[in-house]
Amino acid sequence: MPLSSPIKLLSLVLAVFLSFVSLQASGNPAAESGSALPERTLRFTVLYDNYLHREGTKTDWGFSCLIEGTEKTVLFDTGTQPQILMHNVGVLKADLKKVDLIVISHNHGDHTGGLFAALERNPNVTVFFPVSFPPEFGRRVENLKAKAQTVDKPVEICRNVYLTGEMGDAIKEQSLVIDSPKGLVIVTGCSHQGIVSILRRAKEILDKPIYLVFGGFHLGNKSGTEMQEIIAAFKELKVEKCGATHCTGDARIAMFKKAFGENYVTMGTGRIIEVPGL
């Protein structure tokens, strides 16, 4: 065989190899120069509420929200009746076995009622609750093989997800704050300590714009004048979007709807809110 033949053969093999490598790189977005990995989406699914959004779900007095797209999947509050929570979980195809963290806002049955049913389905979680809860609450959590973690001051529970820490006097409560590319997303249980106080605490934790706040605002006993002051505080704090539900009160919800217009987010069981994530 002439000397040039092996060289030609080697050149052919090398050309085929380089073509394969080039093809693999072109099919992989991360291999392209300057390309970025796809942005994650934060998804909030309302599992429990006393307002209906999606047909087939059941309503009841209480609140629960599943948060996905964060570093760890979070269940915020658990409603009142375990059977209603689990019915809505089934209809909405929410996978509680993927939950890593459970946050309980305060020690009222319309926020804790479904907790132990959720733990029976998935005990491999850490449950965060205000330090003022009675000791037996934590023991019951641990009896179901979950980890109990009390909270007294602001804390980051996973990347970009914070708790306000225990707030209020007669009723101790905590709220959830997420640092998203759009701004802060704040999730509240009942806001017994005052919704404006929660917004200000969130701004103390992370001095960033507030993109969205939703959950129970507990404003049923507020006068029209007091409501105007609260809405003015929302505007002063530059809250972009608002979704009031649960214990806020129908007339007060209507006032938020009017004040925020197209930036008002209608709530209810089965409502899914998506926000660009990290």
Secondary structure, 3 states (H helix, E strand, C coil): CCCHHHHHHHHHHHHHHHHHHHHHHHCCHHHCCCCCCCCCEEEEEEEECCCECCCCCCCCCCCEEEEECCCCCEEECCCCCHHHHHHHHHHCCCCHHHCCEEECCCCCHHHHCCHHHHHHHCCCCEEEEECCCCHHHHHHHHHCCCEEEEECCCEEEECCEEECCCECCCCCECCEEEEECCEEEEEECCCCCCHHHHHHHHHHHCCCCEEEEEEECCCCCCCHHHHHHHHHHHHHCCCCEEEEECCCCHHHHHHHHHHHHHHECCCCECCEEEEECC
